[in-house]
Amino acid sequence: MPPLEKKTLFEKIWDSHVVYHETGCPAVLYIDLHLIHEVTSPQAFQGLRERGLPVHRPDRTLATIDHIIPTRGRSLPGFRILDPQASRMVTELRDNCRQWGIELYDLNSEHQGIVHVIGPQIGATQPGMTVVCGDSHTSTHGAMGALAFGIGTSEVEHVLATQCLLQTRPRTMEIRLEGRLQPGVSAKDIILAVIAKIGVSGGVGHVFEYTGSAIRALTMDERMTVCNMSIEGGARAGMIAPDDTTFQYLNGRPSAPNGPAWDAAVAKWRTLPSDDGATFDQAVSLDASRIEPMITYGTNPGMAIPVTGPVPDPAAVADSGQRSALLKALEYMALEPGRSLLGHPIDVVFIGSCTNSRIADLRGAASVLRGRRINPRVRMLVVPGSADVSKQAESEGLAEVFRAAGAEWREPGCSMCIAMNGDELSAGQYCVSTSNRNFEGRQGQGGRTMLASPLTAAACAVTGVVSDVRTLLG
């Protein structure tokens, strides 16, 4: 009898979801969970109408409103979305969900929030699933041991119509992190260090699987932060094998299995981790104990350094293309090569986005702010990722910590991550942000974004300058 093939986590999920594959062509891949929101879905639904097609599996689709909604004033009498285009998109999503029987977490829902926060939070995202959404940071859900990736608007239509997608099989890359994180270092620092090492195109054509003792030690909230930014390293998706941490997180959540179905599900999920001896197409290793608090200095997430390190000098970069990109980035950011960012004045701090708006992120930021005030010249926005997170933060007293420190406590939504509804930077302002992208103008035309962890962001808010959070820790 021939030996059983050794498979990776990705290979197990991919192989079990291929409906049909003709040699030399993309595979037809079945999709277990389709997440939609107000921005990319209206055109897809319109396409269905024009072709006379129904939604094939409305029970496999879940909708929320998150991208373009205001994050304040929603509880006030007479609230309405003032931007006409945003209001129309929200209305269309409501109408489409009503017409086709799709569950929608509307603005007044107890589960409303950022799509990549609520999927795992309610237990809709589960190990072994294929998960897609018309948003690039769908890779977040890979933290649950799922194969999750973003899709375009036309693909949203395809999934609504067929519950399947045409996909070319990606290659695999193991990213192994061994060692113990030092105080003040968090999951956001891990993923910024990874992207700084491999570059923003280092994972193109691959699915990342994060392994090692440092990954196993992370909570589910932290694992989601790591997988969220896999796309910023060029990967199609990021994954972490399910384990007891995953199962404890899922147990009892509204959409998770229960009773005998729970036991059967866990037994199946335990077979998913990569087999001993399974091979990856590429492998990268980092010593987690050597990672410091990280911060970006440029205009892509790969332009990241330890917060104590110097800004790179373009003159020391041999590759002409990389040298030109670095020169352009430093010109936009108005930063000097060779100098430390420590002590650089900032104007805004943003804690939120699908990367860092979960309860663990808010607890971390609050631990730095407790008993302190933010610098008078700094504006700080704290935007929870969902109504559930907001409620929990209120009950734990975290929201009051933020208010007492002088921060703005907001309602759930994408907010300043995509510069919506006035939550944006003015030209020339510096923002230390816990979001995932620092492209030119991402948080406001002419705004300058430095990506960092919630711990680092909170420390910068207190001091008014780029700071090493380790100097504020007890």
LOPA-847591 format. One record per residue (C-alpha): y, x, z negated; residue number from 1. Coordinates in Angstrom, 3 decimals, always signed. Layout:
REM residues N
R          v          u          w   num
R          Y          X          Z   NUM
...
//
This chain:
REM residues 474
R          v          u          w   num
R     +0.000     +0.000     +0.000     1
R     +3.367     +1.550     +1.015     2
R     +5.835     +2.245     -1.826     3
R     +8.569     -0.304     -2.389     4
R    +11.925     +0.544     -0.841     5
R    +14.524     +1.737     -3.329     6
R    +17.693     -0.317     -2.928     7
R    +21.248     -0.199     -4.211     8
R    +22.973     -3.189     -5.781     9
R    +24.859     -3.742     -2.525    10
R    +21.706     -3.599     -0.410    11
R    +19.920     -6.142     -2.597    12
R    +22.746     -8.659     -2.316    13
R    +23.408     -8.032     +1.378    14
R    +19.757     -8.304     +2.394    15
R    +19.259    -11.543     +0.455    16
R    +22.256    -13.182     +2.162    17
R    +21.674    -12.291     +5.810    18
R    +20.971    -15.540     +7.663    19
R    +20.454    -13.904    +11.049    20
R    +20.962    -10.446    +12.483    21
R    +20.527     -9.414    +16.084    22
R    +20.333     -5.657    +16.651    23
R    +23.667     -4.210    +17.725    24
R    +25.629     -7.254    +16.557    25
R    +27.299     -8.270    +13.283    26
R    +25.086    -10.143    +10.832    27
R    +25.519    -13.787     +9.911    28
R    +26.102    -13.600     +6.152    29
R    +25.822    -16.605     +3.830    30
R    +28.712    -17.072     +1.377    31
R    +27.995    -18.407     -2.111    32
R    +31.568    -18.912     -3.327    33
R    +34.736    -19.427     -1.286    34
R    +38.024    -19.215     -3.175    35
R    +41.184    -20.579     -1.554    36
R    +44.872    -20.797     -2.418    37
R    +48.040    -22.256     -0.965    38
R    +49.054    -19.401     +1.355    39
R    +46.118    -18.732     +3.700    40
R    +44.381    -22.122     +3.646    41
R    +46.787    -24.558     +5.440    42
R    +46.255    -22.945     +8.859    43
R    +42.482    -22.893     +8.319    44
R    +42.326    -26.589     +7.472    45
R    +44.506    -27.381    +10.472    46
R    +42.030    -25.497    +12.641    47
R    +39.228    -27.715    +11.340    48
R    +41.194    -30.838    +12.239    49
R    +41.940    -29.620    +15.726    50
R    +38.242    -28.926    +16.310    51
R    +37.041    -32.099    +14.621    52
R    +35.007    -30.211    +12.034    53
R    +34.351    -31.109     +8.375    54
R    +34.173    -28.711     +5.429    55
R    +30.492    -27.770     +5.386    56
R    +30.054    -27.126     +1.642    57
R    +33.046    -28.363     -0.369    58
R    +30.977    -27.777     -3.513    59
R    +30.987    -24.048     -2.705    60
R    +34.783    -23.914     -2.412    61
R    +37.258    -23.645     -5.288    62
R    +41.051    -23.866     -4.963    63
R    +44.003    -22.869     -7.101    64
R    +47.766    -22.585     -6.749    65
R    +49.015    -19.114     -7.596    66
R    +50.842    -17.047     -4.984    67
R    +54.182    -18.710     -4.367    68
R    +54.814    -20.812     -7.451    69
R    +57.652    -20.241     -9.943    70
R    +56.574    -18.718    -13.246    71
R    +59.145    -20.498    -15.396    72
R    +60.397    -24.022    -15.867    73
R    +57.176    -25.733    -14.825    74
R    +56.893    -27.667    -18.100    75
R    +60.421    -29.047    -17.845    76
R    +60.946    -32.713    -16.867    77
R    +61.636    -33.137    -13.180    78
R    +60.298    -29.705    -12.208    79
R    +59.844    -29.171     -8.505    80
R    +59.383    -26.181     -6.223    81
R    +62.776    -25.570     -4.645    82
R    +61.677    -23.362     -1.771    83
R    +60.827    -25.827     +1.047    84
R    +58.143    -23.650     +2.644    85
R    +56.418    -23.004     -0.678    86
R    +56.604    -26.686     -1.569    87
R    +55.049    -27.629     +1.775    88
R    +52.165    -25.162     +1.327    89
R    +51.384    -26.530     -2.133    90
R    +51.502    -30.116     -0.876    91
R    +49.200    -29.254     +2.029    92
R    +46.658    -27.639     -0.276    93
R    +46.642    -30.711     -2.505    94
R    +46.203    -33.018     +0.475    95
R    +43.442    -30.905     +2.004    96
R    +41.499    -30.641     -1.243    97
R    +41.798    -34.380     -1.771    98
R    +40.652    -35.149     +1.780    99
R    +37.600    -32.893     +1.690   100
R    +36.598    -33.216     -1.964   101
R    +37.376    -29.634     -2.989   102
R    +38.031    -28.898     -6.651   103
R    +41.646    -27.819     -7.165   104
R    +43.198    -26.236    -10.231   105
R    +46.699    -27.619     -9.821   106
R    +49.805    -26.626    -11.769   107
R    +48.932    -28.925    -14.668   108
R    +45.295    -27.828    -14.885   109
R    +44.023    -26.030    -17.973   110
R    +42.343    -23.518    -15.628   111
R    +45.211    -22.914    -13.171   112
R    +45.974    -19.291    -12.512   113
R    +45.653    -16.319    -10.215   114
R    +42.560    -16.839     -8.096   115
R    +40.963    -13.510     -9.058   116
R    +41.494    -14.205    -12.746   117
R    +40.125    -17.735    -12.890   118
R    +36.945    -17.202    -10.818   119
R    +35.239    -14.974    -13.394   120
R    +37.017    -16.668    -16.294   121
R    +35.393    -20.064    -15.689   122
R    +32.052    -18.501    -14.761   123
R    +32.232    -19.473    -11.083   124
R    +31.758    -15.831    -10.072   125
R    +28.254    -14.699    -10.974   126
R    +26.011    -11.653    -10.407   127
R    +24.264    -11.491     -7.056   128
R    +26.747    -13.760     -5.289   129
R    +28.694    -13.230     -2.109   130
R    +32.325    -14.177     -2.769   131
R    +35.210    -14.340     -0.289   132
R    +38.870    -15.338     -0.383   133
R    +41.847    -15.065     +1.930   134
R    +43.271    -12.302     -0.243   135
R    +42.574     -8.572     -0.118   136
R    +42.001     -8.179     -3.865   137
R    +38.885    -10.348     -3.840   138
R    +37.110     -7.078     -4.629   139
R    +37.977     -7.924     -8.262   140
R    +34.936    -10.191     -8.480   141
R    +32.623     -7.252     -7.803   142
R    +32.946     -6.444    -11.495   143
R    +30.507     -9.310    -12.086   144
R    +27.856     -7.663     -9.918   145
R    +28.855     -9.692     -6.858   146
R    +29.612     -8.636     -3.282   147
R    +33.207     -9.824     -2.971   148
R    +35.770     -9.102     -0.280   149
R    +38.928    -10.449     +1.297   150
R    +39.004    -12.264     +4.633   151
R    +41.634    -13.337     +7.174   152
R    +42.893    -16.850     +7.879   153
R    +40.589    -17.390    +10.860   154
R    +37.657    -16.319     +8.690   155
R    +38.734    -18.792     +5.995   156
R    +38.315    -21.461     +8.667   157
R    +34.872    -20.090     +9.612   158
R    +33.651    -20.248     +6.015   159
R    +35.014    -23.753     +5.519   160
R    +33.190    -24.888     +8.671   161
R    +29.881    -23.022     +8.284   162
R    +29.671    -21.367     +4.838   163
R    +28.860    -18.182     +6.768   164
R    +30.660    -15.151     +8.195   165
R    +29.995    -12.568    +10.877   166
R    +29.985     -9.206     +9.117   167
R    +29.139     -5.631    +10.053   168
R    +27.110     -3.914     +7.372   169
R    +29.257     -1.315     +5.543   170
R    +28.077     +2.008     +4.176   171
R    +27.806     +2.721     +0.446   172
R    +29.614     +5.110     -1.851   173
R    +28.741     +5.787     -5.480   174
R    +31.707     +6.575     -7.707   175
R    +30.320     +7.963    -10.940   176
R    +32.396     +8.389    -14.081   177
R    +30.801    +10.076    -17.065   178
R    +32.428    +10.865    -20.385   179
R    +34.601     +9.035    -22.872   180
R    +38.165     +7.923    -22.220   181
R    +40.789     +9.475    -24.475   182
R    +43.211     +7.336    -26.550   183
R    +45.982     +5.886    -24.383   184
R    +43.826     +6.018    -21.250   185
R    +42.543     +2.774    -19.737   186
R    +40.787     +1.218    -16.757   187
R    +43.986     +1.296    -14.687   188
R    +44.165     +5.048    -15.184   189
R    +40.549     +5.340    -14.027   190
R    +41.146     +3.618    -10.714   191
R    +44.460     +5.391    -10.069   192
R    +42.684     +8.711    -10.699   193
R    +39.883     +7.731     -8.316   194
R    +42.289     +6.767     -5.524   195
R    +44.388     +9.884     -6.106   196
R    +41.211    +11.939     -5.620   197
R    +39.776    +10.251     -2.504   198
R    +43.013     +8.989     -0.907   199
R    +43.883     +5.523     +0.381   200
R    +41.496     +5.894     +3.326   201
R    +38.695     +7.654     +1.448   202
R    +36.555     +4.537     +1.225   203
R    +37.062     +3.111     +4.711   204
R    +33.855     +1.547     +5.980   205
R    +32.210     +1.655     +2.539   206
R    +31.452     -0.493     -0.463   207
R    +32.032     +1.306     -3.765   208
R    +29.556     +1.064     -6.611   209
R    +31.035     +2.336     -9.879   210
R    +28.442     +3.910    -12.161   211
R    +28.201     +6.146    -15.209   212
R    +28.695     +5.980    -18.969   213
R    +32.482     +5.516    -18.735   214
R    +32.038     +2.424    -16.568   215
R    +29.322     +0.989    -18.812   216
R    +31.670     +1.341    -21.805   217
R    +34.334     -0.854    -20.181   218
R    +34.839     -4.507    -21.064   219
R    +34.647     -7.095    -18.283   220
R    +38.445     -7.336    -18.144   221
R    +38.599     -3.577    -17.642   222
R    +35.856     -3.594    -15.018   223
R    +37.807     -6.179    -13.063   224
R    +40.855     -3.895    -13.048   225
R    +38.760     -1.075    -11.568   226
R    +37.128     -3.222     -8.887   227
R    +40.420     -4.954     -8.072   228
R    +41.965     -1.792     -6.633   229
R    +38.914     -0.686     -4.642   230
R    +40.683     -2.016     -1.562   231
R    +43.536     +0.439     -2.257   232
R    +41.026     +3.247     -1.766   233
R    +40.142     +1.828     +1.634   234
R    +36.858     +0.216     +0.543   235
R    +35.584     -3.136     +1.769   236
R    +34.552     -4.018     -1.774   237
R    +33.923     -2.553     -5.213   238
R    +30.945     -3.406     -7.415   239
R    +29.588     -2.785    -10.902   240
R    +25.978     -3.640    -11.710   241
R    +25.548     -6.492    -14.191   242
R    +24.350     -5.689    -17.697   243
R    +24.424     -7.197    -21.178   244
R    +28.236     -6.904    -21.208   245
R    +28.315     -9.103    -18.102   246
R    +25.889    -11.644    -19.504   247
R    +27.726    -11.934    -22.824   248
R    +30.966    -12.505    -20.935   249
R    +29.477    -15.272    -18.774   250
R    +27.477    -17.077    -21.435   251
R    +28.986    -20.480    -22.260   252
R    +31.656    -20.467    -19.549   253
R    +32.199    -23.860    -17.853   254
R    +30.651    -23.033    -14.464   255
R    +27.921    -20.695    -15.717   256
R    +24.298    -21.871    -15.932   257
R    +23.159    -23.251    -19.269   258
R    +19.921    -24.082    -21.069   259
R    +16.731    -23.034    -19.257   260
R    +18.796    -22.327    -16.119   261
R    +20.686    -19.645    -18.049   262
R    +17.501    -17.808    -19.019   263
R    +16.246    -17.946    -15.431   264
R    +19.590    -16.701    -14.105   265
R    +19.709    -13.745    -16.511   266
R    +16.139    -12.781    -15.622   267
R    +17.141    -12.725    -11.943   268
R    +20.391    -10.862    -12.611   269
R    +18.528     -8.105    -14.453   270
R    +16.791     -7.189    -11.171   271
R    +20.088     -6.510     -9.370   272
R    +21.129     -3.006    -10.552   273
R    +20.476     -0.186     -8.110   274
R    +16.921     +1.114     -8.317   275
R    +16.282     +4.583     -9.692   276
R    +16.053     +6.784     -6.626   277
R    +18.178     +4.524     -4.408   278
R    +20.473     +6.559     -2.179   279
R    +24.132     +6.140     -1.280   280
R    +25.786     +7.318     +1.910   281
R    +28.393     +9.197     -0.119   282
R    +28.972    +10.067     -3.772   283
R    +32.034    +11.024     -5.817   284
R    +32.090    +12.090     -9.477   285
R    +34.881    +12.233    -12.060   286
R    +34.910    +13.358    -15.682   287
R    +36.457    +10.385    -17.483   288
R    +37.295    +12.487    -20.540   289
R    +39.729    +14.539    -18.441   290
R    +41.676    +11.552    -17.097   291
R    +45.199    +11.200    -18.486   292
R    +47.575     +8.232    -18.352   293
R    +48.431     +7.948    -14.653   294
R    +51.540     +6.845    -12.756   295
R    +52.449     +6.670     -9.082   296
R    +55.409     +8.537     -7.642   297
R    +55.251     +7.480     -3.979   298
R    +54.731     +4.526     -1.697   299
R    +50.966     +4.074     -1.699   300
R    +48.523     +3.872     -4.625   301
R    +46.983     +7.238     -3.746   302
R    +50.274     +8.949     -4.598   303
R    +49.457     +9.086     -8.301   304
R    +49.646    +11.855    -10.900   305
R    +49.076    +12.251    -14.631   306
R    +52.245    +11.061    -16.338   307
R    +52.791    +14.588    -17.671   308
R    +52.360    +16.227    -14.264   309
R    +54.934    +17.320    -11.671   310
R    +55.797    +15.386     -8.524   311
R    +53.982    +17.174     -5.650   312
R    +55.956    +19.483     -3.381   313
R    +55.651    +18.663     +0.348   314
R    +56.036    +22.378     +1.114   315
R    +52.640    +22.952     -0.505   316
R    +50.869    +20.366     +1.707   317
R    +49.125    +21.990     +4.667   318
R    +48.435    +18.867     +6.732   319
R    +51.545    +17.961     +8.752   320
R    +50.863    +14.221     +8.674   321
R    +50.391    +14.164     +4.921   322
R    +53.433    +16.381     +4.456   323
R    +55.584    +14.023     +6.541   324
R    +54.309    +10.976     +4.609   325
R    +55.077    +12.669     +1.296   326
R    +58.587    +13.615     +2.412   327
R    +59.252    +10.041     +3.500   328
R    +57.892     +8.644     +0.228   329
R    +59.967    +10.953     -1.971   330
R    +63.066    +10.130     +0.052   331
R    +62.475     +6.414     -0.479   332
R    +61.733     +6.904     -4.182   333
R    +64.661     +9.356     -4.575   334
R    +62.482    +11.790     -6.516   335
R    +62.604    +15.577     -6.628   336
R    +59.488    +17.628     -5.813   337
R    +58.147    +19.765     -8.647   338
R    +59.848    +17.802    -11.414   339
R    +58.113    +15.712    -14.044   340
R    +58.607    +11.968    -14.049   341
R    +58.815    +12.007    -17.849   342
R    +62.278    +10.902    -18.900   343
R    +63.110     +9.314    -15.542   344
R    +65.194     +6.154    -16.198   345
R    +63.683     +2.791    -15.275   346
R    +65.186     -0.670    -14.869   347
R    +62.290     -3.144    -14.920   348
R    +58.785     -3.407    -16.357   349
R    +56.313     -5.909    -14.938   350
R    +53.060     -6.747    -16.698   351
R    +50.960     -9.117    -14.628   352
R    +49.136     -9.575    -11.281   353
R    +45.433     -9.954    -10.543   354
R    +45.024     -6.326    -11.640   355
R    +46.341     -6.463    -15.204   356
R    +47.142     -9.955    -16.471   357
R    +44.041    -10.719    -18.510   358
R    +43.918    -11.084    -22.273   359
R    +42.812     -7.469    -22.825   360
R    +45.804     -6.258    -20.794   361
R    +48.203     -8.351    -22.854   362
R    +46.635     -7.182    -26.096   363
R    +47.098     -3.584    -25.013   364
R    +50.743     -4.021    -24.093   365
R    +51.435     -5.989    -27.279   366
R    +49.870     -3.239    -29.396   367
R    +52.571     -0.858    -28.157   368
R    +55.414     -3.383    -28.472   369
R    +54.537     -4.791    -31.894   370
R    +57.386     -4.049    -34.289   371
R    +59.494     -2.499    -31.510   372
R    +62.248     -3.647    -29.162   373
R    +62.460     -2.865    -25.479   374
R    +65.344     -0.687    -24.340   375
R    +68.489     -2.823    -23.823   376
R    +68.880     -1.747    -20.196   377
R    +65.288     -2.707    -19.272   378
R    +64.213     -6.121    -18.042   379
R    +60.576     -6.822    -18.883   380
R    +58.483     -9.658    -17.423   381
R    +55.083    -10.551    -18.864   382
R    +53.160    -12.977    -16.657   383
R    +49.691    -14.085    -17.833   384
R    +47.021    -14.442    -15.177   385
R    +45.983    -17.987    -16.010   386
R    +46.674    -20.970    -18.214   387
R    +43.630    -20.005    -20.291   388
R    +44.985    -16.475    -20.806   389
R    +48.406    -17.877    -21.677   390
R    +46.926    -20.264    -24.237   391
R    +44.856    -17.516    -25.832   392
R    +47.827    -15.140    -25.936   393
R    +49.908    -17.825    -27.638   394
R    +47.171    -18.503    -30.212   395
R    +46.796    -14.781    -30.997   396
R    +50.537    -14.346    -31.454   397
R    +50.852    -12.004    -28.472   398
R    +53.434    -14.133    -26.717   399
R    +55.620    -13.988    -29.817   400
R    +55.266    -10.185    -29.898   401
R    +56.600    -10.043    -26.339   402
R    +59.458    -12.431    -27.074   403
R    +60.407    -10.594    -30.268   404
R    +60.496     -7.328    -28.318   405
R    +62.926     -8.871    -25.821   406
R    +60.527     -9.476    -22.931   407
R    +60.411    -12.596    -20.756   408
R    +57.204    -14.559    -21.370   409
R    +56.324    -16.471    -18.202   410
R    +53.865    -19.035    -16.847   411
R    +50.815    -17.989    -14.756   412
R    +51.267    -16.851    -11.161   413
R    +51.537    -13.839     -8.876   414
R    +55.252    -13.414     -9.611   415
R    +56.801     -9.966     -9.147   416
R    +53.628     -8.503     -7.645   417
R    +54.760    -10.080     -4.369   418
R    +58.454    -10.581     -5.230   419
R    +58.372    -14.376     -5.383   420
R    +60.882    -16.932     -6.660   421
R    +63.491    -14.433     -7.778   422
R    +60.962    -12.308     -9.666   423
R    +61.973     -9.260     -7.664   424
R    +63.707     -5.911     -7.793   425
R    +67.158     -5.178     -6.491   426
R    +67.631     -2.279     -4.085   427
R    +67.413     +1.053     -5.888   428
R    +65.859     -0.308     -9.072   429
R    +62.858     +1.479    -10.578   430
R    +60.003     -0.657    -11.888   431
R    +56.962     +0.430    -13.862   432
R    +54.447     -2.181    -12.765   433
R    +50.854     -3.019    -13.675   434
R    +50.278     -4.519    -10.223   435
R    +48.290     -2.917     -7.410   436
R    +50.679     -1.924     -4.626   437
R    +53.778     +0.253     -4.489   438
R    +54.611     -0.057     -0.793   439
R    +58.249     +0.049     +0.291   440
R    +59.844     -3.293     -0.574   441
R    +56.673     -4.741     -2.089   442
R    +58.510     -5.910     -5.227   443
R    +61.872     -6.460     -3.583   444
R    +63.775     -4.931     -0.682   445
R    +64.741     -1.377     -1.611   446
R    +62.909     -1.616     -4.945   447
R    +60.983     +1.413     -6.188   448
R    +57.626     +0.750     -7.837   449
R    +55.649     +3.046    -10.122   450
R    +52.140     +1.735    -10.810   451
R    +50.735     +2.272    -14.294   452
R    +48.590     +0.724    -17.006   453
R    +49.809     -1.976    -19.411   454
R    +49.896     +0.652    -22.174   455
R    +52.089     +3.004    -20.150   456
R    +54.270     +0.158    -18.898   457
R    +54.914     -1.071    -22.445   458
R    +55.799     +2.462    -23.598   459
R    +58.292     +2.796    -20.743   460
R    +59.855     -0.546    -21.676   461
R    +60.438     +0.658    -25.235   462
R    +61.955     +4.012    -24.291   463
R    +63.757     +2.967    -21.107   464
R    +62.315     +5.974    -19.272   465
R    +58.949     +7.054    -17.893   466
R    +56.957     +7.947    -21.001   467
R    +53.566     +9.114    -22.192   468
R    +52.199     +6.243    -24.283   469
R    +50.230     +8.723    -26.378   470
R    +53.488     +9.736    -28.088   471
R    +53.861     +6.150    -29.407   472
R    +50.296     +5.588    -30.551   473
R    +49.541     +5.604    -34.267   474
//
